[in-house]
Amino acid sequence: MSDAATGSSATPPPSPWERERPARPRVAPARTPLSRERVVEAAFTVLDRQGLDGLSMRQVAAELGVTVSALYAHVSSKDDLLELMYTRLFDGFTMPAPDPQRWQEQVRDYARSGRQLLLSHRDMARISMAHVPFTAELLPHVEALLAIFRTAGLPDRIAAEAGDLISTYIDGFALEEGMWQDRAGRPGGDDSSLARPDWREMADQMQDYFASLPAADFPHLRALAGLMVSGSSDERFDIGLEIILRGLASYLPDRAADAGPEAGPHAGRAADTT
């Protein structure tokens, strides 16, 4: 028998002996269990979207769709969460075996990689500067960096300070870049523009201003005007790193020549002061 209006078969009425069945329950999709790893990943998402000042346990919980109290089963506090984020940043990061013939190249690679890691998430340089890297996960990296300096022949006093010096330089440089990125109102930047959309115009203005200063009062600013605000972020970072490496090389007892003629008048006897 067909429904005259639609031409389709009509639904038969239920038979008198058919048992009444309860409605089929609606099965909710299985929720992925909350874990420390998921909490950290959600924190990175919030950080990239809102920055460190906007990162809170409440925001992380909202990102995960859970209550704030649920987070505390996996992290003890916001400070603990920031430390976990900083540690996670170095997952998969490896240090080479120290090679005294290539120590400067190894430090360059370390510094460049460290800068890129900090730039991979918004405000990570600020988090880095607030947390010492002496956790169980990061101590091997610190040990490996010190091994590079000591194997190269740097005096212990200099080797002990060099790691902190390099790390502070990386943090400070990445912090400045991040501040300019935030000023530009976007989480990422283009290295060719120093992560500053208005940088070229600003650089021209600065050069013109320095060049216009009275020569009798500002001879050096005038002479260096074209060099002080030029180059990309990568170039500026590498030049600063080279200055540090040449300074460290001047402390090598028997290899002062490696630092080049620009190392300074104390290169040959610097080791005697340690």
Legacy VTK file of the C-alpha trace (Angstrom):
# vtk DataFile Version 3.0
C-alpha trace
ASCII
DATASET POLYDATA
POINTS 274 float
0.000 0.000 0.000
1.340 3.385 -0.966
0.875 6.863 0.390
-1.144 8.608 -2.272
0.565 11.929 -1.774
4.153 10.738 -1.881
3.959 7.426 -3.654
6.060 5.813 -0.926
5.174 2.859 1.265
3.291 3.843 4.404
4.804 3.017 7.770
2.799 0.165 9.285
1.372 0.618 12.777
3.133 -1.254 15.596
1.997 -4.820 16.060
0.099 -5.655 19.256
2.776 -8.159 20.383
5.752 -5.853 19.785
7.458 -5.039 23.064
7.886 -1.435 23.948
11.596 -0.629 23.917
13.265 2.306 25.569
14.734 4.925 23.288
18.292 4.210 22.192
20.602 6.177 24.478
22.646 8.929 22.888
26.294 8.013 23.283
28.510 10.992 24.039
31.860 11.009 22.271
34.690 9.817 24.468
36.593 12.736 25.975
40.354 12.683 25.706
41.693 12.277 29.233
43.293 15.361 30.702
47.044 15.080 31.045
50.005 17.284 31.843
50.948 17.299 28.162
47.498 18.550 27.131
47.611 21.257 29.786
50.980 22.485 28.513
49.826 22.444 24.886
46.724 24.434 25.800
48.894 26.910 27.686
51.005 27.457 24.553
47.823 28.095 22.567
46.685 30.721 25.071
50.168 32.234 25.234
50.408 32.661 21.454
46.937 34.203 21.307
47.000 36.479 24.356
50.611 36.807 25.492
52.092 36.180 28.923
49.994 38.891 30.582
46.828 37.173 29.349
47.892 33.662 30.310
46.034 32.396 33.372
44.964 29.052 34.767
41.368 30.071 34.076
42.139 30.739 30.410
43.950 27.410 30.061
41.030 25.594 31.653
38.613 27.315 29.261
40.776 26.273 26.322
40.502 22.650 27.468
36.826 22.873 28.407
37.444 21.851 32.011
37.225 23.476 35.414
40.247 25.256 36.864
40.407 22.746 39.695
40.939 19.942 37.181
44.252 21.494 36.150
45.709 21.166 39.622
45.808 17.397 39.312
48.552 17.923 36.719
50.262 21.230 37.580
50.673 22.755 41.013
50.512 26.428 40.053
50.876 28.900 37.210
54.575 29.152 37.971
54.869 25.382 37.703
53.045 25.547 34.370
55.456 28.193 33.038
58.407 26.033 34.037
56.884 23.052 32.238
56.350 25.190 29.135
59.958 26.364 29.206
61.189 22.800 29.614
58.915 21.547 26.825
60.460 24.113 24.501
63.684 22.109 24.515
62.149 18.703 23.793
64.263 17.106 21.085
67.006 19.724 21.401
70.433 18.077 21.397
73.915 19.361 22.103
76.946 18.147 20.151
79.963 16.422 21.638
82.503 19.154 22.448
85.074 19.737 19.706
87.885 22.132 20.681
88.593 22.852 17.005
84.992 23.889 16.336
83.901 25.328 19.672
82.973 28.734 18.281
80.867 27.174 15.535
79.171 24.951 18.110
78.318 27.942 20.297
77.001 29.836 17.256
74.709 26.907 16.415
73.549 26.708 20.033
72.787 30.431 20.212
70.967 30.570 16.878
68.861 27.526 17.754
68.071 28.951 21.181
66.893 32.216 19.675
64.629 30.425 17.210
63.128 28.320 20.002
62.307 31.444 22.000
60.754 33.068 18.936
58.623 29.990 18.227
56.115 31.098 20.877
55.042 34.532 21.980
56.713 35.931 25.121
58.902 32.872 25.648
61.913 35.130 26.185
60.107 36.702 29.151
59.390 33.260 30.565
62.992 32.208 29.983
64.395 35.196 31.837
62.221 34.406 34.860
63.199 30.735 35.167
66.614 29.270 35.864
67.452 26.315 33.592
68.536 23.986 36.391
65.710 21.466 36.191
66.471 17.776 35.784
65.448 17.973 32.123
67.620 20.984 31.281
70.734 20.305 33.351
72.220 18.072 30.607
72.086 21.051 28.192
73.871 23.277 30.702
76.471 20.561 31.293
77.039 20.141 27.550
77.496 23.886 26.990
80.019 24.134 29.809
81.813 21.124 28.338
82.224 22.998 25.052
83.826 25.969 26.823
86.124 23.917 29.047
87.171 21.500 26.299
88.069 24.520 24.148
90.519 25.528 26.876
88.767 28.500 28.458
89.827 29.097 32.070
87.279 27.782 34.560
86.307 31.241 35.801
85.535 32.362 32.240
83.798 29.099 31.300
81.567 29.413 34.368
80.397 32.882 33.293
80.255 32.240 29.553
77.130 30.071 29.651
75.151 32.700 31.517
76.514 35.427 29.243
75.407 33.625 26.082
71.981 32.779 27.533
71.408 36.358 28.663
72.325 37.643 25.216
69.881 35.227 23.549
67.083 36.085 25.980
67.614 39.837 25.683
67.749 39.829 21.905
64.644 37.637 21.571
62.852 39.768 24.176
63.439 42.893 22.097
62.171 41.135 18.981
59.079 39.953 20.822
58.342 43.457 22.077
58.441 44.789 18.523
56.194 41.948 17.340
53.651 42.807 20.027
53.887 46.450 19.075
53.079 45.441 15.519
50.001 43.631 16.818
50.824 40.226 15.437
52.354 37.064 16.938
54.940 36.508 14.200
57.370 38.615 12.281
59.323 38.729 9.069
63.087 38.604 9.609
63.642 40.709 6.530
61.889 43.589 8.255
63.337 42.920 11.717
59.806 41.940 12.742
58.997 45.640 12.574
56.648 46.770 9.792
57.766 50.367 10.236
61.454 49.614 10.767
62.785 50.780 7.401
61.068 54.127 7.708
62.246 54.455 11.297
65.808 53.496 10.338
65.883 56.166 7.629
64.622 58.746 10.098
67.256 57.773 12.657
70.046 57.880 10.084
68.934 61.279 8.844
68.716 62.559 12.408
72.173 61.303 13.406
73.651 62.712 10.214
72.150 66.113 11.022
73.742 66.370 14.479
76.490 68.972 14.971
79.772 67.392 13.921
81.720 69.137 16.675
79.535 67.603 19.405
78.589 64.240 17.915
81.364 63.170 15.505
80.966 59.450 16.215
77.196 59.333 15.913
77.486 61.107 12.564
80.250 58.775 11.361
78.368 55.597 12.352
74.837 56.739 11.525
74.561 54.488 8.480
75.758 51.418 10.398
73.927 51.642 13.710
70.451 50.965 12.360
71.141 48.730 9.376
70.892 45.019 8.689
68.329 42.351 9.475
67.652 40.813 12.858
69.723 37.792 11.875
72.671 39.982 10.926
72.472 42.000 14.123
72.246 38.843 16.220
75.250 37.260 14.505
77.395 40.392 14.883
76.629 40.609 18.592
77.370 36.913 18.992
80.666 37.313 17.144
81.717 40.106 19.511
81.069 37.796 22.466
82.903 34.848 20.894
85.965 36.909 20.041
86.030 38.186 23.577
85.866 34.652 24.960
88.559 33.491 22.542
90.903 36.143 23.891
91.023 34.174 27.156
92.430 31.029 25.545
95.969 30.616 26.951
97.683 29.442 23.774
95.274 30.469 21.042
94.853 34.206 21.405
95.403 34.515 17.666
92.073 32.739 17.066
90.319 35.852 18.292
91.795 37.963 15.495
93.527 41.324 15.643
90.391 42.999 16.996
90.361 40.990 20.233
91.998 43.807 22.156
95.279 44.545 23.904
94.612 42.134 26.786
94.132 39.030 24.616
97.573 37.614 25.224
97.591 37.879 28.996
93.892 37.583 29.858
94.318 34.001 31.071
96.768 35.119 33.721
94.049 37.131 35.448
91.836 34.127 36.195
LINES 1 275
274 0 1 2 3 4 5 6 7 8 9 10 11 12 13 14 15 16 17 18 19 20 21 22 23 24 25 26 27 28 29 30 31 32 33 34 35 36 37 38 39 40 41 42 43 44 45 46 47 48 49 50 51 52 53 54 55 56 57 58 59 60 61 62 63 64 65 66 67 68 69 70 71 72 73 74 75 76 77 78 79 80 81 82 83 84 85 86 87 88 89 90 91 92 93 94 95 96 97 98 99 100 101 102 103 104 105 106 107 108 109 110 111 112 113 114 115 116 117 118 119 120 121 122 123 124 125 126 127 128 129 130 131 132 133 134 135 136 137 138 139 140 141 142 143 144 145 146 147 148 149 150 151 152 153 154 155 156 157 158 159 160 161 162 163 164 165 166 167 168 169 170 171 172 173 174 175 176 177 178 179 180 181 182 183 184 185 186 187 188 189 190 191 192 193 194 195 196 197 198 199 200 201 202 203 204 205 206 207 208 209 210 211 212 213 214 215 216 217 218 219 220 221 222 223 224 225 226 227 228 229 230 231 232 233 234 235 236 237 238 239 240 241 242 243 244 245 246 247 248 249 250 251 252 253 254 255 256 257 258 259 260 261 262 263 264 265 266 267 268 269 270 271 272 273
